[in-house]
Amino acid sequence: MPTTLTPYLSFGGNTREAYAFYAQALGATVQTMLTYADMPAPPEGTDAGCGGGPPPSGDGIMHACLVLPGGAMLFAGDTPPGMPYEGMKGVMIALQYDTVDQAHGAFHALLQGGQVTMPLSPTFWAKTFGMLTDRFGVSWAVNGEPIAIE
């Protein structure tokens, strides 16, 4: 059975807003959006809160799944109530596109309200590459039209 690697992002209460933005910016589909209130009751005799406390509740997002064109998925959820949200650190989501135009489109769509870390420009591995941090604090690396490295 092949292994699938799926990034899982944590947000500080704005997963719903971020996923609506990513769906539009990346031409993706929000497949799942479960709130903490949607969680089923735990089996009797088990740890209800999965950490010693009561189960989280409310309209915060417990789990969301975004499906990108081509089938790649990105999972996310809001930090459970009572847990500190410390932002996203030490991670970058990389997007690979077949063409420069596709890469430019995604880069500029994700950039709305964000900040360029490295402008799009040619590299030795792709005809275009750039990095940005979007308005939700997620870092993205966007590659367009790969170049074979020999």
TORPA-4810 file (N, C-alpha, C, O; in nm, 3 decimals):
<nodes>
NODE_1_0.085_-0.118_0.000_0.000_0.000_0.000_0.090_0.124_0.000_0.180_0.134_0.083_M
NODE_2_0.067_0.218_-0.091_0.150_0.339_-0.096_0.123_0.430_0.025_0.014_0.432_0.081_P
NODE_3_0.225_0.503_0.062_0.212_0.600_0.170_0.173_0.734_0.111_0.227_0.777_0.009_T
NODE_4_0.080_0.801_0.175_0.039_0.935_0.135_0.080_1.032_0.245_0.053_1.007_0.363_T
NODE_5_0.143_1.139_0.208_0.183_1.242_0.303_0.089_1.360_0.285_0.082_1.418_0.176_L
NODE_6_0.016_1.396_0.390_-0.080_1.505_0.382_-0.052_1.606_0.492_-0.064_1.573_0.610_T
NODE_7_-0.015_1.729_0.456_0.008_1.832_0.559_-0.120_1.858_0.639_-0.231_1.852_0.585_P
NODE_8_-0.103_1.889_0.767_-0.215_1.920_0.856_-0.182_2.052_0.926_-0.093_2.057_1.011_Y
NODE_9_-0.254_2.156_0.890_-0.229_2.289_0.945_-0.317_2.315_1.066_-0.429_2.263_1.075_L
NODE_10_-0.268_2.394_1.159_-0.346_2.438_1.274_-0.365_2.589_1.263_-0.271_2.664_1.238_S
NODE_11_-0.487_2.631_1.284_-0.522_2.773_1.279_-0.574_2.816_1.416_-0.615_2.733_1.497_F
NODE_12_-0.571_2.945_1.440_-0.615_3.001_1.567_-0.760_3.044_1.567_-0.793_3.147_1.624_G
NODE_13_-0.847_2.967_1.504_-0.990_3.000_1.504_-1.043_3.046_1.370_-1.160_3.082_1.360_G
NODE_14_-0.960_3.045_1.264_-1.007_3.094_1.134_-0.989_2.992_1.020_-0.969_3.030_0.905_N
NODE_15_-0.997_2.864_1.054_-0.985_2.761_0.950_-1.092_2.778_0.843_-1.064_2.767_0.723_T
NODE_16_-1.214_2.805_0.884_-1.325_2.820_0.788_-1.294_2.930_0.686_-1.312_2.911_0.566_R
NODE_17_-1.247_3.045_0.734_-1.212_3.158_0.646_-1.093_3.122_0.556_-1.095_3.152_0.437_E
NODE_18_-0.990_3.060_0.613_-0.872_3.023_0.537_-0.908_2.925_0.426_-0.861_2.939_0.313_A
NODE_19_-0.990_2.826_0.456_-1.024_2.725_0.356_-1.112_2.780_0.245_-1.101_2.737_0.130_Y
NODE_20_-1.199_2.874_0.277_-1.278_2.940_0.172_-1.183_3.015_0.078_-1.199_3.012_-0.044_A
NODE_21_-1.083_3.082_0.136_-0.983_3.154_0.057_-0.901_3.059_-0.028_-0.883_3.084_-0.147_F
NODE_22_-0.850_2.949_0.031_-0.768_2.854_-0.045_-0.847_2.785_-0.155_-0.794_2.759_-0.263_Y
NODE_23_-0.974_2.756_-0.129_-1.057_2.693_-0.233_-1.064_2.784_-0.355_-1.049_2.737_-0.468_A
NODE_24_-1.087_2.911_-0.333_-1.095_3.006_-0.444_-0.959_3.029_-0.508_-0.947_3.026_-0.631_Q
NODE_25_-0.856_3.051_-0.428_-0.724_3.084_-0.481_-0.661_2.968_-0.558_-0.589_2.990_-0.655_A
NODE_26_-0.688_2.845_-0.515_-0.622_2.730_-0.575_-0.714_2.644_-0.661_-0.673_2.539_-0.711_L
NODE_27_-0.838_2.688_-0.681_-0.932_2.608_-0.759_-0.960_2.475_-0.694_-0.979_2.374_-0.762_G
NODE_28_-0.961_2.474_-0.560_-0.977_2.351_-0.483_-1.121_2.337_-0.433_-1.204_2.425_-0.453_A
NODE_29_-1.148_2.224_-0.369_-1.280_2.196_-0.315_-1.267_2.163_-0.167_-1.183_2.082_-0.127_T
NODE_30_-1.351_2.226_-0.085_-1.356_2.189_0.056_-1.441_2.063_0.064_-1.562_2.065_0.042_V
NODE_31_-1.375_1.951_0.097_-1.444_1.823_0.101_-1.508_1.798_0.238_-1.617_1.741_0.246_Q
NODE_32_-1.442_1.843_0.344_-1.489_1.818_0.480_-1.469_1.944_0.564_-1.367_2.012_0.552_T
NODE_33_-1.568_1.974_0.648_-1.557_2.085_0.741_-1.638_2.046_0.865_-1.758_2.073_0.872_M
NODE_34_-1.572_1.984_0.963_-1.639_1.937_1.084_-1.607_2.029_1.201_-1.491_2.063_1.224_L
NODE_35_-1.710_2.069_1.273_-1.688_2.153_1.391_-1.668_2.063_1.514_-1.694_1.943_1.509_T
NODE_36_-1.622_2.123_1.621_-1.609_2.049_1.746_-1.746_1.999_1.792_-1.756_1.892_1.850_Y
NODE_37_-1.852_2.077_1.766_-1.987_2.034_1.802_-2.031_1.912_1.722_-2.120_1.838_1.767_A
NODE_38_-1.971_1.888_1.605_-2.006_1.771_1.523_-1.944_1.641_1.574_-1.982_1.533_1.528_D
NODE_39_-1.850_1.650_1.668_-1.783_1.530_1.718_-1.883_1.437_1.784_-1.968_1.482_1.861_M
NODE_40_-1.873_1.307_1.756_-1.961_1.213_1.825_-1.921_1.200_1.972_-1.808_1.228_2.009_P
NODE_41_-2.014_1.157_2.052_-1.985_1.133_2.193_-1.885_1.018_2.202_-1.895_0.921_2.127_A
NODE_42_-1.788_1.028_2.293_-1.690_0.920_2.306_-1.755_0.796_2.367_-1.853_0.807_2.441_P
NODE_43_-1.700_0.680_2.337_-1.753_0.558_2.400_-1.742_0.568_2.553_-1.648_0.628_2.606_P
NODE_44_-1.837_0.510_2.621_-1.839_0.516_2.767_-1.710_0.459_2.825_-1.662_0.354_2.781_E
NODE_45_-1.656_0.529_2.922_-1.535_0.483_2.989_-1.406_0.528_2.922_-1.298_0.491_2.967_G
NODE_46_-1.416_0.608_2.816_-1.296_0.657_2.749_-1.275_0.804_2.784_-1.364_0.870_2.837_T
NODE_47_-1.158_0.853_2.753_-1.121_0.992_2.778_-1.195_1.082_2.680_-1.160_1.086_2.562_D
NODE_48_-1.295_1.152_2.727_-1.380_1.233_2.640_-1.304_1.342_2.566_-1.332_1.368_2.449_A
NODE_49_-1.208_1.405_2.633_-1.137_1.517_2.572_-1.007_1.480_2.506_-0.933_1.567_2.461_G
NODE_50_-0.976_1.352_2.501_-0.852_1.304_2.438_-0.730_1.373_2.499_-0.628_1.389_2.432_C
NODE_51_-0.739_1.412_2.622_-0.626_1.479_2.686_-0.653_1.502_2.833_-0.578_1.574_2.901_G
NODE_52_-0.759_1.443_2.883_-0.787_1.452_3.024_-0.899_1.547_3.061_-0.947_1.543_3.174_G
NODE_53_-0.940_1.634_2.969_-1.045_1.730_2.999_-1.173_1.698_2.925_-1.184_1.595_2.859_G
NODE_54_-1.270_1.787_2.937_-1.395_1.766_2.865_-1.371_1.780_2.714_-1.276_1.846_2.672_P
NODE_55_-1.457_1.719_2.633_-1.439_1.732_2.489_-1.461_1.876_2.445_-1.548_1.945_2.499_P
NODE_56_-1.384_1.923_2.346_-1.409_2.058_2.294_-1.550_2.066_2.236_-1.606_1.965_2.193_P
NODE_57_-1.606_2.185_2.233_-1.739_2.203_2.175_-1.741_2.336_2.100_-1.646_2.413_2.106_S
NODE_58_-1.849_2.360_2.031_-1.866_2.487_1.963_-1.844_2.478_1.813_-1.832_2.369_1.757_G
NODE_59_-1.839_2.596_1.750_-1.832_2.598_1.604_-1.690_2.609_1.550_-1.671_2.629_1.430_D
NODE_60_-1.589_2.597_1.637_-1.451_2.590_1.589_-1.435_2.466_1.502_-1.504_2.366_1.523_G
NODE_61_-1.346_2.472_1.407_-1.327_2.361_1.313_-1.235_2.256_1.376_-1.120_2.285_1.409_I
NODE_62_-1.287_2.135_1.390_-1.210_2.023_1.443_-1.127_1.959_1.331_-1.013_1.920_1.354_M
NODE_63_-1.184_1.948_1.211_-1.113_1.887_1.099_-1.171_1.941_0.968_-1.293_1.948_0.950_H
NODE_64_-1.080_1.978_0.877_-1.120_2.021_0.744_-1.029_1.954_0.642_-0.911_1.928_0.670_A
NODE_65_-1.083_1.926_0.526_-1.006_1.864_0.418_-1.029_1.945_0.291_-1.143_1.962_0.248_C
NODE_66_-0.921_1.993_0.232_-0.924_2.065_0.105_-0.864_1.972_0.000_-0.755_1.919_0.019_L
NODE_67_-0.933_1.954_-0.112_-0.883_1.871_-0.220_-0.847_1.961_-0.337_-0.931_2.033_-0.391_V
NODE_68_-0.719_1.957_-0.375_-0.668_2.039_-0.484_-0.688_1.969_-0.618_-0.702_1.847_-0.621_L
NODE_69_-0.689_2.045_-0.728_-0.695_1.980_-0.858_-0.581_1.878_-0.869_-0.467_1.908_-0.834_P
NODE_70_-0.612_1.760_-0.915_-0.512_1.655_-0.923_-0.519_1.559_-0.807_-0.457_1.452_-0.811_G
NODE_71_-0.594_1.594_-0.701_-0.618_1.502_-0.592_-0.539_1.522_-0.464_-0.571_1.459_-0.364_G
NODE_72_-0.437_1.609_-0.463_-0.363_1.633_-0.339_-0.458_1.691_-0.234_-0.551_1.764_-0.268_A
NODE_73_-0.434_1.657_-0.108_-0.519_1.706_0.000_-0.438_1.787_0.101_-0.318_1.765_0.118_M
NODE_74_-0.506_1.879_0.166_-0.449_1.959_0.273_-0.550_1.957_0.386_-0.665_1.997_0.369_L
NODE_75_-0.507_1.909_0.504_-0.595_1.902_0.620_-0.567_2.022_0.711_-0.459_2.081_0.705_F
NODE_76_-0.665_2.055_0.794_-0.648_2.164_0.890_-0.753_2.157_0.998_-0.851_2.083_0.988_A
NODE_77_-0.731_2.234_1.101_-0.829_2.249_1.208_-0.789_2.365_1.297_-0.674_2.408_1.297_G
NODE_78_-0.885_2.413_1.373_-0.857_2.517_1.472_-0.797_2.452_1.595_-0.833_2.340_1.631_D
NODE_79_-0.705_2.522_1.659_-0.649_2.473_1.784_-0.765_2.453_1.882_-0.850_2.541_1.896_T
NODE_80_-0.769_2.338_1.950_-0.880_2.314_2.042_-0.891_2.422_2.149_-0.790_2.480_2.190_P
NODE_81_-1.012_2.450_2.194_-1.031_2.548_2.300_-0.946_2.513_2.422_-0.935_2.396_2.460_P
NODE_82_-0.886_2.614_2.481_-0.802_2.594_2.598_-0.656_2.566_2.566_-0.572_2.568_2.656_G
NODE_83_-0.625_2.539_2.439_-0.486_2.518_2.399_-0.436_2.645_2.333_-0.509_2.705_2.254_M
NODE_84_-0.313_2.686_2.363_-0.262_2.809_2.301_-0.232_2.789_2.153_-0.184_2.683_2.112_P
NODE_85_-0.261_2.890_2.075_-0.225_2.889_1.933_-0.096_2.969_1.921_-0.090_3.086_1.959_Y
NODE_86_0.007_2.905_1.869_0.138_2.969_1.862_0.181_3.002_1.721_0.299_3.031_1.697_E
NODE_87_0.089_2.999_1.628_0.123_3.029_1.490_0.189_2.911_1.421_0.210_2.806_1.481_G
NODE_88_0.220_2.931_1.295_0.284_2.825_1.218_0.431_2.857_1.205_0.469_2.967_1.164_M
NODE_89_0.513_2.761_1.241_0.657_2.783_1.242_0.728_2.664_1.179_0.688_2.549_1.199_K
NODE_90_0.832_2.692_1.103_0.918_2.587_1.053_0.859_2.496_0.948_0.906_2.384_0.929_G
NODE_91_0.756_2.542_0.878_0.694_2.460_0.774_0.658_2.548_0.655_0.623_2.665_0.671_V
NODE_92_0.666_2.491_0.538_0.626_2.560_0.415_0.553_2.459_0.327_0.594_2.344_0.317_M
NODE_93_0.445_2.502_0.265_0.370_2.416_0.173_0.421_2.445_0.033_0.421_2.561_-0.011_I
NODE_94_0.465_2.341_-0.038_0.518_2.358_-0.174_0.413_2.316_-0.276_0.352_2.210_-0.265_A
NODE_95_0.392_2.401_-0.374_0.302_2.373_-0.486_0.384_2.358_-0.613_0.473_2.438_-0.640_L
NODE_96_0.353_2.255_-0.691_0.423_2.229_-0.817_0.323_2.245_-0.932_0.216_2.185_-0.931_Q
NODE_97_0.358_2.325_-1.029_0.272_2.346_-1.145_0.346_2.311_-1.273_0.468_2.327_-1.282_Y
NODE_98_0.271_2.263_-1.371_0.330_2.225_-1.500_0.374_2.345_-1.582_0.466_2.335_-1.663_D
NODE_99_0.308_2.460_-1.562_0.340_2.577_-1.643_0.371_2.698_-1.557_0.331_2.706_-1.440_T
NODE_100_0.443_2.791_-1.615_0.474_2.918_-1.550_0.345_2.997_-1.522_0.329_3.057_-1.416_V
NODE_101_0.253_2.996_-1.618_0.127_3.070_-1.601_0.047_3.018_-1.482_-0.009_3.097_-1.405_D
NODE_102_0.041_2.886_-1.465_-0.032_2.829_-1.351_0.034_2.872_-1.220_-0.035_2.907_-1.124_Q
NODE_103_0.165_2.869_-1.217_0.238_2.908_-1.096_0.214_3.056_-1.064_0.190_3.092_-0.949_A
NODE_104_0.220_3.141_-1.166_0.194_3.284_-1.145_0.053_3.307_-1.092_0.033_3.387_-1.001_H
NODE_105_-0.045_3.236_-1.148_-0.184_3.251_-1.103_-0.200_3.215_-0.957_-0.262_3.290_-0.881_G
NODE_106_-0.146_3.101_-0.916_-0.157_3.057_-0.777_-0.083_3.151_-0.684_-0.134_3.188_-0.578_A
NODE_107_0.037_3.192_-0.723_0.119_3.281_-0.640_0.044_3.410_-0.612_0.034_3.454_-0.497_F
NODE_108_-0.009_3.472_-0.716_-0.076_3.602_-0.699_-0.210_3.588_-0.627_-0.251_3.679_-0.555_H
NODE_109_-0.278_3.474_-0.645_-0.403_3.452_-0.572_-0.375_3.435_-0.423_-0.446_3.493_-0.340_A
NODE_110_-0.274_3.356_-0.388_-0.240_3.335_-0.246_-0.183_3.460_-0.181_-0.192_3.476_-0.059_L
NODE_111_-0.126_3.548_-0.260_-0.061_3.669_-0.209_-0.160_3.773_-0.157_-0.119_3.863_-0.083_L
NODE_112_-0.287_3.766_-0.193_-0.385_3.866_-0.152_-0.385_3.883_0.001_-0.428_3.794_0.074_Q
NODE_113_-0.337_3.996_0.047_-0.329_4.023_0.190_-0.207_3.962_0.257_-0.191_3.972_0.378_G
NODE_114_-0.119_3.900_0.178_0.001_3.836_0.233_0.126_3.915_0.200_0.120_4.034_0.169_G
NODE_115_0.239_3.847_0.208_0.368_3.914_0.186_0.461_3.824_0.106_0.473_3.705_0.134_Q
NODE_116_0.527_3.882_0.007_0.626_3.810_-0.073_0.751_3.789_0.010_0.803_3.883_0.071_V
NODE_117_0.799_3.666_0.013_0.926_3.634_0.078_1.037_3.629_-0.025_1.150_3.671_0.001_T
NODE_118_1.004_3.577_-0.143_1.097_3.571_-0.256_1.014_3.587_-0.383_0.927_3.504_-0.409_M
NODE_119_1.038_3.690_-0.462_0.960_3.712_-0.583_0.976_3.595_-0.682_1.078_3.526_-0.682_P
NODE_120_0.875_3.576_-0.763_0.885_3.475_-0.868_1.000_3.508_-0.962_1.012_3.622_-1.008_L
NODE_121_1.083_3.409_-0.990_1.193_3.427_-1.084_1.244_3.289_-1.126_1.216_3.190_-1.058_S
NODE_122_1.317_3.283_-1.236_1.372_3.155_-1.282_1.475_3.100_-1.183_1.546_3.176_-1.117_P
NODE_123_1.482_2.968_-1.176_1.583_2.900_-1.094_1.641_2.786_-1.177_1.599_2.764_-1.290_T
NODE_124_1.736_2.716_-1.122_1.794_2.604_-1.195_1.703_2.481_-1.195_1.725_2.390_-1.274_F
NODE_125_1.599_2.476_-1.107_1.510_2.360_-1.102_1.372_2.386_-1.161_1.297_2.292_-1.184_W
NODE_126_1.338_2.513_-1.187_1.208_2.547_-1.244_1.218_2.677_-1.321_1.302_2.762_-1.292_A
NODE_127_1.131_2.691_-1.420_1.132_2.815_-1.498_1.085_2.933_-1.414_1.116_3.048_-1.446_K
NODE_128_1.010_2.905_-1.306_0.976_3.011_-1.210_0.959_2.950_-1.072_0.914_2.836_-1.057_T
NODE_129_0.997_3.028_-0.973_0.986_2.986_-0.833_0.972_3.112_-0.748_1.039_3.212_-0.772_F
NODE_130_0.884_3.105_-0.648_0.869_3.215_-0.555_0.815_3.167_-0.423_0.759_3.057_-0.414_G
NODE_131_0.832_3.249_-0.319_0.782_3.215_-0.186_0.702_3.332_-0.130_0.731_3.448_-0.159_M
NODE_132_0.602_3.299_-0.051_0.519_3.401_0.013_0.463_3.347_0.144_0.459_3.226_0.167_L
NODE_133_0.421_3.439_0.227_0.345_3.405_0.346_0.208_3.468_0.328_0.197_3.589_0.309_T
NODE_134_0.105_3.386_0.334_-0.030_3.439_0.309_-0.084_3.510_0.432_-0.019_3.514_0.536_D
NODE_135_-0.202_3.565_0.418_-0.261_3.646_0.526_-0.299_3.565_0.649_-0.335_3.621_0.752_R
NODE_136_-0.292_3.431_0.639_-0.321_3.345_0.753_-0.194_3.294_0.821_-0.200_3.216_0.917_F
NODE_137_-0.078_3.339_0.772_0.049_3.300_0.831_0.109_3.172_0.775_0.207_3.120_0.829_G
NODE_138_0.051_3.120_0.667_0.103_2.998_0.603_0.207_3.037_0.499_0.183_3.125_0.416_V
NODE_139_0.322_2.970_0.504_0.428_2.994_0.405_0.410_2.899_0.288_0.383_2.780_0.306_S
NODE_140_0.425_2.953_0.167_0.408_2.877_0.043_0.531_2.893_-0.045_0.589_3.001_-0.053_W
NODE_141_0.570_2.784_-0.111_0.672_2.785_-0.215_0.601_2.741_-0.342_0.539_2.635_-0.345_A
NODE_142_0.610_2.822_-0.447_0.537_2.794_-0.571_0.639_2.773_-0.684_0.720_2.860_-0.714_V
NODE_143_0.631_2.656_-0.743_0.719_2.619_-0.855_0.637_2.608_-0.983_0.526_2.554_-0.982_N
NODE_144_0.692_2.657_-1.092_0.626_2.645_-1.222_0.719_2.595_-1.329_0.830_2.646_-1.347_G
NODE_145_0.674_2.496_-1.400_0.746_2.433_-1.511_0.884_2.383_-1.470_0.985_2.451_-1.491_E
NODE_146_0.887_2.264_-1.410_1.013_2.210_-1.362_1.116_2.191_-1.473_1.082_2.167_-1.589_P
NODE_147_1.241_2.203_-1.434_1.355_2.180_-1.524_1.427_2.056_-1.470_1.456_2.047_-1.351_I
NODE_148_1.456_1.962_-1.558_1.525_1.840_-1.516_1.664_1.875_-1.464_1.739_1.949_-1.527_A
NODE_149_1.696_1.821_-1.348_1.828_1.840_-1.289_1.908_1.713_-1.315_1.866_1.603_-1.277_I
NODE_150_2.020_1.728_-1.379_2.099_1.610_-1.414_2.229_1.605_-1.341_2.307_1.512_-1.359_E
</nodes>
